[in-house]
Amino acid sequence: MKLLLKTLFTLYTIKTMTTKTKLAPLNIGVKDNQLMCDKNGSDFIDLLSDLGWDYQRLTLGGRETYDKLMQMLGVIEPDEVYMEI
């Protein structure tokens, strides 16, 4: 996977949003086809993986978004879905 995700939800993203609390930066990237992340990035990926337990309860749009996120992280293949329903 040649996609490099420098940061998610930080000031480095193209889209920004104002929050009510101070956010800690999280870094997620790919180097030599291996996912690299800092502690906050690892926590984010763990929480996202935990959301998979509720995959069947997500709306169709929620499942599509979840699939895209997991594809971006290399957890599933680009043409794959997390779970067949």
Rosetta blueprint (number, residue, H / E / L):
1 M L
2 K L
3 L L
4 L L
5 L L
6 K L
7 T E
8 L L
9 F L
10 T L
11 L L
12 Y L
13 T L
14 I L
15 K L
16 T L
17 M L
18 T L
19 T L
20 K L
21 T L
22 K L
23 L L
24 A L
25 P L
26 L L
27 N E
28 I E
29 G E
30 V E
31 K E
32 D L
33 N L
34 Q E
35 L E
36 M E
37 C E
38 D L
39 K H
40 N H
41 G H
42 S H
43 D H
44 F H
45 I H
46 D H
47 L H
48 L H
49 S H
50 D H
51 L H
52 G H
53 W H
54 D H
55 Y H
56 Q H
57 R H
58 L L
59 T L
60 L H
61 G H
62 G H
63 R H
64 E H
65 T H
66 Y H
67 D H
68 K H
69 L H
70 M H
71 Q H
72 M H
73 L L
74 G L
75 V L
76 I L
77 E L
78 P L
79 D L
80 E L
81 V L
82 Y L
83 M L
84 E L
85 I L
